[in-house]
């Protein structure tokens, strides 16, 4: 008998799908400031919003994981 708790096993959603589902289902918005689909004014707005909500990024804008 194979039994997996909810959220384990099966197919993993790709990160873009997770972001899209988060927006549609919960109104959450996740975007990288350097997303190539954005124009420079849009990237500047994302940077401003992120700074306002979460504070300044590390010098050089390094991405921290974990």
PALOSE-366547 format. One record per residue: residue number from 1; x, y, z of N, C-alpha, C, CB in turn; residue in three letters. Coordinates in steps of 0.001 Angstrom, whole numbers, plus 500000, padded with zeros to 6 digits. Atoms other than C-alpha are relative to their C-alpha. Glycine has a CB too. Layout:
N
+-----+--------+--------+--------+--------+--------+--------+--------+--------+--------+--------+--------+--------+--------+
: num :   n.xx :   n.yy :   n.zz :  ca.xx :  ca.yy :  ca.zz :   c.xx :   c.yy :   c.zz :  cb.xx :  cb.yy :  cb.zz : residu :
+-----+--------+--------+--------+--------+--------+--------+--------+--------+--------+--------+--------+--------+--------+
: NUM :      X :      Y :      Z :      X :      Y :      Z :      X :      Y :      Z :      X :      Y :      Z :    ALA :
...
+-----+--------+--------+--------+--------+--------+--------+--------+--------+--------+--------+--------+--------+--------+
***
This chain:
66
+-----+--------+--------+--------+--------+--------+--------+--------+--------+--------+--------+--------+--------+--------+
: num :   n.xx :   n.yy :   n.zz :  ca.xx :  ca.yy :  ca.zz :   c.xx :   c.yy :   c.zz :  cb.xx :  cb.yy :  cb.zz : residu :
+-----+--------+--------+--------+--------+--------+--------+--------+--------+--------+--------+--------+--------+--------+
:   1 : 500847 : 498820 : 500000 : 500000 : 500000 : 500000 : 500887 : 501235 : 500000 : 499039 : 500003 : 501219 :    UNK :
:   2 : 499251 : 498753 : 500048 : 501382 : 503390 : 499024 : 499114 : 501110 : 500538 : 500483 : 500320 : 498554 :    UNK :
:   3 : 500729 : 498881 : 499420 : 500282 : 506280 : 501146 : 500972 : 501144 : 500228 : 499299 : 499593 : 501326 :    UNK :
:   4 : 499156 : 498826 : 499826 : 501769 : 509765 : 501049 : 499166 : 501092 : 500652 : 500595 : 500481 : 498638 :    UNK :
:   5 : 500728 : 498861 : 499433 : 500748 : 512659 : 503274 : 499791 : 501073 : 498938 : 500757 : 500585 : 501213 :    UNK :
:   6 : 500298 : 498926 : 500943 : 499213 : 515599 : 501441 : 501241 : 500872 : 499806 : 498802 : 500853 : 500496 :    UNK :
:   7 : 498850 : 499175 : 500310 : 501940 : 517573 : 499686 : 501273 : 499224 : 499734 : 500234 : 500941 : 501100 :    UNK :
:   8 : 498831 : 500835 : 500244 : 504343 : 514651 : 499364 : 499704 : 499057 : 498847 : 500398 : 499209 : 501270 :    UNK :
:   9 : 500188 : 500898 : 501129 : 504884 : 512544 : 496296 : 499333 : 500717 : 498842 : 499177 : 498790 : 500412 :    UNK :
:  10 : 500654 : 499405 : 501157 : 503351 : 513167 : 492912 : 500908 : 500958 : 499254 : 498750 : 500717 : 500426 :    UNK :
:  11 : 499257 : 499050 : 500822 : 504407 : 515921 : 490536 : 500225 : 501313 : 500740 : 499262 : 500259 : 498689 :    UNK :
:  12 : 499673 : 498695 : 499426 : 506154 : 519079 : 491699 : 499654 : 501092 : 499009 : 501491 : 500078 : 500390 :    UNK :
:  13 : 500310 : 498870 : 500871 : 504902 : 522384 : 490336 : 501263 : 500832 : 499778 : 498863 : 500873 : 500606 :    UNK :
:  14 : 498852 : 499156 : 500258 : 507466 : 524582 : 488646 : 499798 : 501347 : 500718 : 500205 : 500200 : 498464 :    UNK :
:  15 : 500116 : 498755 : 499233 : 508234 : 527904 : 490416 : 499039 : 501026 : 499397 : 501351 : 500623 : 500133 :    UNK :
:  16 : 500926 : 499047 : 500627 : 506318 : 530007 : 487870 : 498554 : 499604 : 500276 : 500247 : 500079 : 498479 :    UNK :
:  17 : 501360 : 500480 : 499712 : 503229 : 527845 : 488435 : 499626 : 500314 : 501446 : 499888 : 498476 : 499734 :    UNK :
:  18 : 500252 : 499694 : 498587 : 503559 : 528286 : 492211 : 499668 : 501486 : 500150 : 501231 : 499622 : 500880 :    UNK :
:  19 : 500252 : 498559 : 499912 : 503753 : 532075 : 491775 : 498635 : 500359 : 499402 : 501115 : 500783 : 499280 :    UNK :
:  20 : 501290 : 499725 : 500654 : 500784 : 532123 : 489370 : 498842 : 499544 : 500879 : 499927 : 499301 : 498625 :    UNK :
:  21 : 501059 : 500517 : 499127 : 498683 : 529938 : 491677 : 499866 : 500858 : 501259 : 500288 : 498534 : 500385 :    UNK :
:  22 : 500048 : 499134 : 498820 : 499632 : 532104 : 494660 : 499258 : 501288 : 499727 : 501399 : 500314 : 500480 :    UNK :
:  23 : 500693 : 498764 : 500376 : 498421 : 535196 : 492828 : 498501 : 499753 : 499831 : 500593 : 500576 : 498700 :    UNK :
:  24 : 501411 : 500278 : 500276 : 495163 : 533625 : 491657 : 499239 : 499555 : 501242 : 499883 : 498939 : 498929 :    UNK :
:  25 : 500713 : 500591 : 498874 : 494320 : 531786 : 494860 : 500040 : 500845 : 501274 : 500566 : 498652 : 500289 :    UNK :
:  26 : 499847 : 499310 : 498723 : 495623 : 534060 : 497629 : 500355 : 501474 : 499881 : 501039 : 499320 : 500802 :    UNK :
:  27 : 499640 : 498606 : 500175 : 496493 : 537418 : 496102 : 501446 : 500301 : 500367 : 499094 : 500852 : 500814 :    UNK :
:  28 : 498581 : 499812 : 499716 : 500211 : 536874 : 496780 : 500730 : 500280 : 498706 : 500599 : 498764 : 500711 :    UNK :
:  29 : 499274 : 499598 : 501195 : 502649 : 538440 : 494358 : 501488 : 499825 : 500242 : 499674 : 501462 : 499614 :    UNK :
:  30 : 498561 : 500244 : 499873 : 506202 : 537153 : 493948 : 500641 : 500271 : 498652 : 500299 : 498537 : 500483 :    UNK :
:  31 : 499332 : 499660 : 501251 : 508485 : 538665 : 491340 : 501457 : 500334 : 500299 : 499288 : 501192 : 499286 :    UNK :
:  32 : 498603 : 499618 : 499862 : 512241 : 538969 : 490890 : 500176 : 501386 : 499405 : 500942 : 498970 : 499311 :    UNK :
:  33 : 499818 : 498618 : 500421 : 513364 : 542560 : 490553 : 500634 : 500095 : 498616 : 500852 : 500744 : 501011 :    UNK :
:  34 : 499362 : 499960 : 501311 : 515384 : 541684 : 487441 : 499316 : 499083 : 498978 : 501457 : 499615 : 500132 :    UNK :
:  35 : 500757 : 500841 : 500935 : 512666 : 539649 : 485689 : 500028 : 500663 : 498614 : 498515 : 499790 : 500497 :    UNK :
:  36 : 499874 : 499402 : 501333 : 513312 : 540201 : 481960 : 498672 : 500338 : 499331 : 500760 : 499077 : 499118 :    UNK :
:  37 : 501309 : 499667 : 500579 : 509583 : 540378 : 481247 : 499536 : 501392 : 500392 : 498962 : 498981 : 500431 :    UNK :
:  38 : 500378 : 498678 : 499522 : 509427 : 543708 : 483079 : 500809 : 501080 : 499297 : 500192 : 500097 : 501512 :    UNK :
:  39 : 499288 : 498834 : 500525 : 510313 : 547113 : 481661 : 500778 : 500635 : 501140 : 499015 : 501029 : 499351 :    UNK :
:  40 : 499227 : 499392 : 498909 : 512782 : 549278 : 483580 : 499128 : 500765 : 500985 : 501046 : 500929 : 499433 :    UNK :
:  41 : 500842 : 499343 : 498980 : 510003 : 551399 : 485149 : 499293 : 498991 : 500913 : 498956 : 500891 : 499319 :    UNK :
:  42 : 500642 : 501039 : 499191 : 508262 : 548210 : 486311 : 500989 : 499415 : 501007 : 499433 : 498883 : 499097 :    UNK :
:  43 : 498968 : 500502 : 499078 : 511527 : 546891 : 487789 : 500265 : 501006 : 501113 : 501308 : 499698 : 499240 :    UNK :
:  44 : 499787 : 498963 : 498992 : 512026 : 550227 : 489568 : 498863 : 499997 : 501019 : 500118 : 501384 : 499335 :    UNK :
:  45 : 501150 : 500055 : 499098 : 508512 : 549989 : 491024 : 500095 : 498799 : 500933 : 498692 : 499942 : 499199 :    UNK :
:  46 : 499830 : 501197 : 499173 : 509160 : 546428 : 492240 : 501054 : 500262 : 501065 : 500396 : 498775 : 499133 :    UNK :
:  47 : 498924 : 499673 : 499058 : 512400 : 547644 : 493863 : 499487 : 500939 : 501095 : 501195 : 500646 : 499257 :    UNK :
:  48 : 500548 : 499051 : 499026 : 510574 : 550547 : 495557 : 499042 : 499309 : 500968 : 499277 : 501148 : 499280 :    UNK :
:  49 : 500945 : 500709 : 499136 : 507791 : 548308 : 496864 : 500723 : 499058 : 500958 : 498995 : 499215 : 499155 :    UNK :
:  50 : 499240 : 500912 : 499144 : 510246 : 545716 : 498161 : 500727 : 500742 : 501106 : 500997 : 499209 : 499174 :    UNK :
:  51 : 499290 : 499198 : 499002 : 512290 : 548397 : 499931 : 499029 : 500542 : 501040 : 500757 : 501157 : 499326 :    UNK :
:  52 : 500995 : 499459 : 499068 : 509176 : 549945 : 501452 : 499498 : 498927 : 500964 : 498821 : 500601 : 499230 :    UNK :
:  53 : 500591 : 501051 : 499178 : 507802 : 546637 : 502720 : 501015 : 499225 : 500828 : 499252 : 499051 : 499130 :    UNK :
:  54 : 499051 : 500917 : 499367 : 510979 : 544738 : 503632 : 501365 : 500597 : 500299 : 500182 : 498819 : 499138 :    UNK :
:  55 : 498710 : 499360 : 499746 : 513848 : 547234 : 503831 : 500934 : 499862 : 498810 : 500651 : 499405 : 501241 :    UNK :
:  56 : 499033 : 500012 : 501087 : 516888 : 547779 : 501664 : 500625 : 498624 : 499828 : 501083 : 501036 : 500245 :    UNK :
:  57 : 499301 : 501246 : 500323 : 518574 : 544859 : 499915 : 501475 : 500155 : 500345 : 499820 : 499627 : 498497 :    UNK :
:  58 : 498561 : 499925 : 499740 : 522199 : 543980 : 500668 : 500717 : 500760 : 498894 : 500593 : 498595 : 500138 :    UNK :
:  59 : 499217 : 499259 : 500978 : 524835 : 546097 : 498902 : 500294 : 499125 : 498788 : 501309 : 500510 : 500627 :    UNK :
:  60 : 499769 : 500777 : 501215 : 525158 : 544949 : 495296 : 498794 : 499160 : 499595 : 501195 : 499105 : 500187 :    UNK :
:  61 : 501221 : 500735 : 500328 : 521708 : 543298 : 495404 : 500184 : 498504 : 499906 : 499454 : 500494 : 498720 :    UNK :
:  62 : 499803 : 501439 : 500032 : 523035 : 539810 : 496074 : 498721 : 499294 : 500422 : 501170 : 499590 : 500907 :    UNK :
:  63 : 501156 : 500810 : 499639 : 520338 : 537178 : 496214 : 500418 : 499032 : 501098 : 499433 : 499236 : 498760 :    UNK :
:  64 : 499725 : 500927 : 498886 : 520309 : 535314 : 499529 : 498974 : 498890 : 499969 : 499974 : 500735 : 501382 :    UNK :
:  65 : 500910 : 501160 : 499976 : 518830 : 531821 : 499561 : 500013 : 499399 : 501387 : 500404 : 498930 : 498936 :    UNK :
:  66 : 500085 : 500705 : 498728 : 517560 : 530088 : 502669 : 499783 : 500898 : 501073 : 501176 : 499222 : 500276 :    UNK :
+-----+--------+--------+--------+--------+--------+--------+--------+--------+--------+--------+--------+--------+--------+
***
